[in-house]
Amino acid sequence: MAKKELRDLSNEELLTNEKKMKAITLVFAVLLIFLFSSIILLTVKKGFSVLIVTPIALFPLLIIMLNNWNDLKKEIKLRNL
């Protein structure tokens, strides 16, 4: 299934997608912060671990999610919703 362009979405779809993206992004950010702090604590207690790479590797995904959320907010603002 091809991804729809934002300009092709109806107003309801756009608002629904923005709410979903906001919730998913915030939950992901909180979990990533928790993961990062847990890994830091583990590193302090037991020494360096390969697990430190996990939150670093997931950080670009958070940036992509934030960019998509900002695109949705811009389209909503453009339509004056």
Helices and strands as residue ranges (DSSP letters): G 6-8, H 11-46, G 50-52, H 53-78
